[in-house]
Amino acid sequence: MSGVKYIIKKEFTRVFTDKKLIFSLFILPVIIMVGMYSLMGKLQSSMVDDIEKHVPSVYIQNMPEGFKGVMASANFTGNIINIEPGADVTEIKDGILKGTTDLLVVFDTDFLNKVSNYETGEGIPEVKTYYNSSEQYSSSVRNSFVSEVLPVYQQQLLAERFGDLSKLTVFRVDVDPESSIIVDEGKAAGKALGTMLPYFITLMLFAGAMSLGVDAITGEKERGTMASMLLTPLNRRDIVLGKLFSLSLLSALSAAIYAVSMIVSMPGMLKELTGGNLDNLSMRLSAEQIIQLFVVMITLVYLYVALVSLVAVLSRTAKEANTYISPMYIAVIVAGMITMFTGSGSIPLERFAIPVYGSALSIQQIFSGELTMVQFGATIGGTIVLSIILTILITKAFNSEKVMFNA
């Protein structure tokens, strides 16, 4: 094992004495994550503030008497313009299409009389709204008008017709909505984080392995240092294991920095989006969950390193290696994204045994507190089996003079 230790020491020395590698692996992730989440939070918050500050332009045709008071009681504000009955609204609709006007509301002609004199079987009076669903201002003001103003007006008209509306109420649903909620807040927060984190974690682990693996193997083949190493008394199997272990440790360290940066910066973004209310997003992982997460990540990063190393050792140049690795990177992205759309129902056990995808599923289930030991075992087993196969193939490639010397 002395050869393995020598290779590990050599790789760590190579990385930690190279300022460019230190920056790209351990400093750049912090800058990217903190900057990205801060920017996302500020942009989202700015967009919400912009919509709230916007003074909507609303045209109302055939406005019933007293409706302005209803809008005032519902705190609906804006530039309200009353249109005469029968007036042409084509220009207003064009303005909505172009985004210069937000909403057009058309009440039926003689609306109040139709409401008060309504008989069973007659046409029910209509309030027609025209808006642009692709414009945020228009959609927002229309939603506010329909959900906040019209229900108030409807209740007022019903009260005028029937008097005490409580006599018409057969039953009520959830008078106190908060008391109806039965939820494990930690589990709910875990499910929320579990939709994003598996994707980011699997992606970050592969990114670290990809950037290190090509340079450590194909790069050394190009520079000639690999040939010098192969001519030493070191056992080639020790060289393979030393490379794989050192690259796995470095990749895991880089991914850990990514993860910590993401966890530290994410609350800032969520604070911007929730107005500072993060009470429902707190969660804690048990010691068992932390161990499971650690084991899944370690086995996954070794698999990634083995995949990248196999491609790197079979490639003649770094450019060629990166070309072959790109499709693998896309496959990892797809595997992580699939878990974002995986429901919380029963997941077939065999899916957990699928390398990469199974690891992403396990990470998702760990955060939601639903991972069973059988699922955990299937994930680790599938990952280890493929890793062993890849390690054997890499060792065989190292023992081939044709491959190692680009003959």
Protein Blocks (a to p, Z undefined) as FASTA:
>chain_A
ZZmmmmmmmmmmmmmmmmklmmmmmmmmmmmmmmmmmmmmmmmmmmmmmmmmpccdddde
hiaehklmmmmmnopacjdddddehiafklmmmmmmnopafbdcdddehklmmmmmpceh
iacddddddddfkbmklmmmmmmmmmmmmmmmmmmmmmmmnopaklmpmbdchkblmlmp
ccdfklmmmmmmmmmmmmmmmmmmmmmmmmmmmmmmmmmmmnommmmmmmpmbdfklmmm
mmmmmmmmmmmmmmmmmmmmmmmmmmmmmmmmnnopaklmgccddfklmmmmmmmmmmmm
mmmmmmmmmmmmmpmbfklmmmmmmmmmmmmmmmmmmmmmccfbdcdfklmmpghjlmmm
mmmmmmnopacfklmmmmmmmmmmmmmmmmmmmmmmmmpmklmnoZZ
